[in-house]
Amino acid sequence: MCITFVFYGLSLNTSNLNGNIYLNCFISAAIDSFAYVAIWVLVDRLPRPTLLSGTMMFSGATLLIMKLIPEDNTIVLQVLGLVGKIGVGSAFSIIFLFVTELMPTVVRNMGMGVGATSGFLGTMICPFILYTGVYMKILPFLIFGAACIVASLLSMLLPDTRYSKLPDLISEVKPIRCCGCTKRRT
């Protein structure tokens, strides 16, 4: 939910950035293309939770750094907003692969449906967050950045599914890590 919340929020906010609206949308699309290619290269080289957490942490940190920049420095704010989109665009491209690897075959369809539905809830919330920019221009970016940091920390609890066989039954699902502990509770 958080990934789609931030991804669509930053995508919809591209038209609110300073400068040419068409150029901003083109740069935003080019950033997404770059993020997809980068994840395609890195997905088999890094553990999935580390990759997901790293991209979300990068995006969150970049969006929170925007608070330190004066609001009259619009070019730097625009660049940081678009750079923050690289991280969340990367996370958006890996989440579908990661979720399908986590779900067992018997409930994979339902799990993807629940994930997509919760993602669309985030999509429905993001225009209201963008509206807070009327009161403080940087506020939507701060909310998106904080959400990215929280999601990044929580994603580190997920098991690594790289090079592992997809689970067929619910009993074969890898347990969620809990404070460094990987034992399954009974």
Beta strands, then each sheet from edge to edge (+ up, - down):
end
